[in-house]
Structure formats: structure tokens, C-alpha cells
Amino acid sequence: MAALSSLALLSSFRGPESCKTKSRIPHSKIPSNGSFSFQCRKSRIPQILCSVSVSDPQVRAGRPYDLVASILSKVSGTDRGVSLTKEQQEEVAEVAQELQKYCVAEPVKCPLIFGEWDVVYCSNPTSPGGGFRSAFGRLVFKTKEMIQAVEAPDTVRNKVSFSALGFLDGEVSLKGKLKALDDSWIQVIFEAPQLKVGSLEFQYGGESEVRLQITYIDEKIRLGKGSRGSLFVFQRRK
């Protein structure tokens, strides 16, 4: 299930720098040459490049905090965007575009990406979950959870758990390795998916690749845009 691999983000550690927000982020282009990979020395604890907090009262009272609350309210209870109309999807996209103006300068290096995230929205229902999330697939498989875990220094684990025909539980999982292409674009190479249904568990398919641009990140949410334009909203798990 290569489409499941559309969920990915990463970080790198270099030296004592600080993350800075800027008023507007220009649209980055995926470089054709010269990608660089992430490395982490096991002999020392990597230094955190940056920290972004929305707990600051001045930030919480400002526009980014209002926009985060707005986008979460628009996607809540929509089966990850499936039940939204075209007009409602456009409203979500508009809020995401505004939030991009407040993204940190180099989001691929921000340690806030680490942790577990729920996929709460995708503008293309089949991007996270593939056939399980198609119109026919949703009649047979009811999605229970759609989770992404990002682990230092360069690992991502995606999992979609479901109930088939209302009584048979199962899940699809993927493990991938991350590499940065520039300050906001990343590439993920995923291993073949693992499918578990009841007591049966097996691997199928082959490796898959995905590229994603990080357009916003803070302590609550993370936004990403796929190479084909799909918008993703991730909410940090509590």
C-alpha cells in the first residue's frame, strides 16, 4: 500500500542554532541535485536546533494560535476530511495557507516533529490508506486510527487500524527512512507494508517513495503538502 506512505516528516541536528519564525515562507522547489541525508552520532546526545512554543501568552493570543484552533475545528468529526464539501475543503486550504506564513524558517530541522501524531485531515481521502480509504473501501473497512510516529534521528512509522465488516480487526503498518531534500522538503523510502488481519500477519508489495513539504509545525499540529498537492493535517497525540 504505497499510498499509505504519504505521511512523513523528519529532523536533523547540526549545532547550537535557534529556530526563527518569519512572516512568509516562499514556496520551496524540490532540488534536482545534491540531496543530503541525516546522520546522528551515537556517542553524543544531539543538540536541539530550535524550539517553538505556543505556550507563550503573547503567541497564544496572536493570529497563529487562532488559525490553529480554526483549522482543527474545521476538520474535527469529518472522517479525516471525507465528509467535507468542496467549499469546506477550500476553507481548510485557506487557513493552511495563512498558517504557512508563520512556519519556522527551517521546519525539517525542528525537533517538534518527533512524537506520535494523528492524521486528522487529508484533502485526498485515498492518500493516507490507499484502497482502504476509497469510496468502496470505506464501505468494507471502517478506519479506527491513523497514526504516524516520528522517531529520532530518521525513522517514521505509519499505522492505519481498521475494522472489516464491523467485526474483524486489522491494521496496515509501514516503516520508512527519512532524508531531507532542502529546508522544507523531505523524502521517505518505505519498506514493504505489513498487513495484519485477525491472527494473520504478512508482508506484501514492495518499497515505496514519497516526498512531502512541511508547511507549518508547532506543539499542537503539523501541516504537510504532498508532491501531488494533497494537504495533510496532523494533530499531536496526547
C-alpha positions in Angstrom: 0.0 0.0 0.0 2.3 2.7 -1.3 -0.3 5.4 -0.8 -0.1 5.0 2.9 3.4 6.2 2.7 2.2 9.8 2.1 2.7 10.5 5.8 6.2 11.6 6.6 8.4 14.2 8.3 11.9 14.4 9.8 14.6 16.4 11.5 18.3 17.0 11.6 20.8 18.2 14.2 23.8 20.2 13.5 24.9 22.8 16.0 23.7 25.4 18.5 21.3 27.4 16.4 17.8 28.7 17.1 14.6 28.4 15.1 13.2 31.7 13.9 9.8 32.3 12.5 9.4 34.5 9.5 6.5 36.5 8.1 6.2 34.5 4.9 7.8 31.3 3.6 8.3 31.2 -0.2 7.2 28.0 -1.9 10.2 25.8 -2.0 11.1 23.7 -5.0 12.4 20.1 -4.8 16.0 20.3 -5.8 17.1 18.1 -8.7 20.5 17.5 -7.3 22.5 17.5 -4.1 20.2 16.0 -1.5 21.7 15.4 1.9 21.0 12.7 4.4 20.7 12.9 8.2 23.2 11.4 10.5 23.3 11.1 14.3 26.3 10.1 16.2 25.5 7.6 18.9 28.4 8.7 21.0 26.8 12.0 22.0 23.3 13.5 22.5 22.4 15.6 19.5 21.8 19.3 20.3 18.3 20.6 19.7 18.4 23.2 16.9 15.3 25.0 17.7 12.2 25.1 19.9 8.8 26.6 19.1 6.2 27.1 21.8 2.7 28.2 21.7 2.5 28.4 25.4 3.8 31.9 25.4 0.8 34.1 26.2 1.7 36.6 23.6 1.8 33.9 20.9 -1.4 32.2 22.1 -3.2 35.5 21.9 -1.9 36.1 18.4 -3.0 35.0 14.9 -1.2 31.6 14.7 -3.0 30.3 17.7 -6.4 31.4 16.3 -5.6 29.8 13.0 -4.6 26.5 14.6 -7.9 26.5 16.5 -9.8 27.3 13.4 -8.3 24.5 11.2 -8.8 21.9 13.9 -12.4 22.9 14.3 -13.0 22.7 10.5 -11.6 19.1 10.2 -12.9 17.7 13.5 -15.5 14.9 13.1 -15.2 14.8 9.3 -13.7 11.3 9.0 -10.4 12.9 8.1 -11.9 15.2 5.5 -14.1 12.7 3.7 -17.4 14.3 4.7 -16.4 17.9 3.8 -17.8 19.6 0.7 -15.5 21.2 -1.9 -16.2 24.6 -0.4 -15.3 23.4 3.1 -12.1 21.9 1.8 -11.2 25.2 0.2 -11.8 26.9 3.6 -9.3 24.4 5.2 -6.8 25.1 2.5 -7.1 28.9 3.0 -6.4 28.5 6.8 -3.4 26.3 6.0 -2.1 28.9 3.5 -2.3 31.5 6.2 -0.5 29.3 8.8 2.3 28.8 6.3 3.3 32.4 6.9 4.1 31.6 10.5 6.2 28.5 9.8 9.6 28.2 11.3 12.5 29.1 8.9 13.8 25.5 8.5 11.0 23.1 9.6 12.9 19.9 8.7 15.3 20.8 11.5 12.8 21.5 14.2 12.6 18.8 16.9 8.9 19.4 17.4 8.3 16.9 14.6 9.2 14.0 16.9 6.4 12.1 18.7 3.1 10.5 17.7 0.6 12.2 15.5 -3.0 11.5 14.4 -3.8 12.2 10.8 -6.9 14.3 11.2 -7.3 15.5 7.6 -6.2 14.9 4.0 -7.6 16.7 1.0 -7.3 13.4 -1.0 -9.1 10.6 1.0 -7.1 7.8 -0.6 -3.6 9.4 0.0 -3.4 8.0 3.6 -4.6 4.5 3.5 -4.9 3.7 -0.2 -7.7 1.4 -1.2 -8.9 1.1 2.4 -9.9 4.8 2.1 -11.5 4.7 -1.3 -15.3 5.0 -1.6 -15.7 1.3 -1.9 -13.1 0.5 0.7 -14.8 2.7 3.3 -18.0 0.5 2.9 -16.0 -2.5 4.0 -13.3 -1.1 6.2 -14.1 1.4 9.0 -10.9 3.3 9.9 -10.3 3.3 13.7 -7.0 5.1 13.9 -4.5 6.6 11.5 -1.2 7.3 13.4 2.3 8.4 12.5 5.2 8.1 14.9 8.4 10.1 14.1 11.5 8.8 15.9 14.9 10.4 16.1 17.0 10.6 14.1 15.4 9.5 10.8 12.6 6.9 11.2 8.9 7.2 10.6 6.2 4.5 11.4 2.7 4.8 9.9 -0.2 2.7 11.0 -3.8 2.5 9.9 -6.1 0.3 12.1 -9.5 -0.7 10.9 -12.5 -2.9 11.4 -13.5 -5.1 8.4 -17.2 -5.7 8.0 -17.7 -4.5 11.5 -16.2 -7.4 13.4 -12.7 -8.3 12.1 -10.0 -6.0 13.3 -6.8 -5.4 11.3 -4.0 -2.9 10.6 -1.6 -1.8 7.9 1.8 -0.6 9.0 4.9 0.9 7.3 8.4 1.7 8.4 10.4 4.3 6.5 13.7 6.1 6.5 13.9 9.9 6.1 16.1 12.2 4.2 16.0 16.0 3.8 16.0 17.5 0.3 16.1 21.1 1.4 14.8 23.3 4.3 11.2 22.2 3.9 11.0 19.2 1.6 11.8 15.6 2.7 11.9 12.2 1.0 10.8 9.0 2.7 11.7 5.5 1.5 9.3 3.0 3.0 9.7 -0.8 3.3 7.0 -3.1 2.0 3.7 -2.8 4.0 2.8 -5.2 6.8 -0.9 -6.3 6.9 -2.4 -7.9 10.0 -6.0 -9.2 10.0 -7.1 -11.2 13.0 -4.4 -13.7 13.7 -2.9 -13.5 10.2 0.1 -11.2 9.5 2.1 -10.9 6.3 4.1 -8.5 4.1 3.0 -7.6 0.6 4.1 -5.3 -2.2 7.5 -3.6 -2.3 9.3 -0.4 -1.4 7.7 3.0 -2.0 8.9 6.6 -2.1 7.2 9.8 -1.1 8.1 13.5 -1.0 6.4 15.9 1.3 6.8 19.6 2.1 6.5 20.7 5.7 4.5 23.9 5.6 3.8 24.5 9.3 4.6 23.0 12.7 4.1 23.8 16.4 3.3 21.9 19.6 -0.2 21.1 18.5 -0.3 20.5 14.8 1.8 19.8 11.7 0.9 20.6 8.1 2.3 19.0 5.1 1.8 19.1 1.3 2.5 16.1 -0.9 4.3 16.3 -4.2 0.9 16.0 -6.0 -0.7 18.8 -3.9 -2.5 16.8 -1.2 -2.8 18.7 2.1 -2.3 16.9 5.4 -3.2 18.0 8.9 -1.6 16.1 11.8 -2.5 16.6 15.4 -0.1 15.6 18.2 -1.4 12.7 20.3 -1.9 13.5 24.0 
